[in-house]
Amino acid sequence: MPSSTLRFIVVSLAAVFISANAADAPPANPIRASVLLDHIKVLSSDKFEGRGVGSAGETLTVDYLVEQFKAMGLKPGNPDGSYVQKVPMVGVYGQPSLKLGGCAAKISLNAPADFVALSTQVKPLVTTKNSDIVFVGYGVVAPEYGWDDYKDVDVRGKTIVMLINDPQIPDPANPDELDPKMFKGRAMTYYGRWTYKYEIAAAKGAAAAIIVHETKTAAYPYVVVINGNTREGFGLRRKDNHSGDVPVRSWIRVERAQELFAACGQDFAALKQAALKPDFRPVALNAKASFSIKQTLREVATKNVVAKIDGAGGSDVGDNAARKNEWLIYSAHWDHLGKQGPNFYPGALDNASGTAALLELAHAFSEDAKAGKTPARSVLFLATTAEESGLLGAAWYGSNPLYPLNKTIANINIDGINPYGLTSDIGITGKGQSSMDELLTDAAKAQGRTVSAEARPEHGSFFRADQFEFARVGVPGLYLAGGTDFIGKPAGYGIARRDQFTANDYHKPTDVIKPDWDLAGGVQDVGLLYLVGRRLADGSEVPSFYATSEFRKLQDARMKSNGK
């Protein structure tokens, strides 16, 4: 992108921010397209080797981020005087095998072409021997929906097979759509996340849990499962070595699952249909599973990177003056998939672009402070580690916060930016969770934009990014879904581009800077997050989860807490 074009973008976008009433005009957009691009080039370069956790790429990334924060004049974000928060982890590289018995004895499954399997338990060998295989539908226990896929069936020591996502229950009034009264219709609930499925498997005492992978309901192809689960994985270091986790986590291609069911005299399609009814009961397949996972273990001292701007507090006494002890957190994960064999995964969009946006937001707040516009509240800029391994850096911060959670008002998370051009709208991931929706709507109006529904709510993106870990400790968050109405482009252009990215580049070596990227959209969206953040940092309002949100009770408990 020529520098003259970039300058035109910045100037043009500044004009978008001007309202009819100059006294109420928001500040000009301080986000610089050329600098965003420069950061993305560095972070996704060959030298950084995909920014793998515990690798040379991590060292380069952490050093780069610390160097940038220092150059901007931001203070160390850790109260110990450093720019990092150490996150103790264990690296686990597993070599799995699976032998089937009983009615499935003639079926041979090869890893990773047919299945993947791993364990989060920290020990050199994980095995299951002749474990009974039981189909448990979607593997969901949701009392609020009157749903229990397990009923009174004991699955302790057994291998359970379950379908991906939430129960896909048709709307009685429109069978082509999903019932909005059950599991939020198209929008995925946490019951649909693979993390939940393994958690409930552990709670039920299963020896192994196998998820049947189907691309449409998973929202990504099977190759993503391979790329994400055949490399070294990571887990937070725990005293119990994760002994309470389900021993084996596995995925299987739907075609091989169909073959398994057929060999045992079962019709996979018929059972899948039966699993859509609340009276479904688990079905034993009369097959056996014997897993063996040989694991290479290592201690990993990875890092979150943190920098801050201290708030000035208010001009009067009382609560207003105390606002400097309240925190707004901007976050983005710096890691990607690193190297696998001769290939590395640059992660230009995911998430060099989000990390670049975090740096630009930090620069904007820093320049404001230098100009005498120090925010009343303090602002923490948090670049998290190991997001690709299960939001682990954010989870560590949530359980080991550097600043009290009962003084943390909100999280604004960036996981990828829009590289496809300007939009007249903006989407919210997990819309309807908190009053952060209203703050974004107001800021979008200042840009002359509207707020639209999330284009692909069935992807469950709210549960797949770091703001989810803040929600789990009661902190409201904001995570943009991106707009869908692209200015000067035909209808459906944006959704088509995102679907192309998911199919062709997501978690693949091809996630690189593309020649046709138009960062005007990224500048526009990151500028929007700046407006929301300035309002929160300068004001006294405290965002809250709506009464209908499953996280409201967690926020209430957090606000009453005198500790973390």
Secondary structure, DSSP 8 states (H G I E B T S, - for coil): --HHHHHHHHHHHHHHT--SSGGG--------HHHHHHHHHHHTSGGGTT--TTSHHHHHHHHHHHHHHHHHT-EESSTTS-SEEEEEEEEEEEEEEEEEEETTTT----TTTTEEEE--S-SSEEE--SEEEEE-TT--EEGGGTEESSTT---TT-EEEEESSS---EETTEEEEE-TTSTTTTS--GGGSHHHHHHHHHHTT-SEEEEEE-HHHHTS-HHHHHHHHSS-EEEE--TTTTTTS-SEEEEEEHHHHHHHHHHTT--HHHHHHHTTSTT---EEEEEEEEEEEEEEEEEEEEEEEEEEE-----SSSTTTGGGGG-EEEEEEE----EEETTEEE--IIIIIIHHHHHHHHHHHHHHHHHTT---SSEEEEEEES-GGGTSHHHHHHHHS-SS-GGGEEEEEE-S----B--BSEEEBTTTTSBTHHHHHHHHHHHTT-EEE--S-GGG-GGGGSTHHHHHTTT--EEEB---S-BTTS-TTHHHHHHHHHHHHTTTSTT-S--TT-BTHHHHHHHHHHHHHHHHHHHS-----B-TTSTTHHHHHHHHH-S--
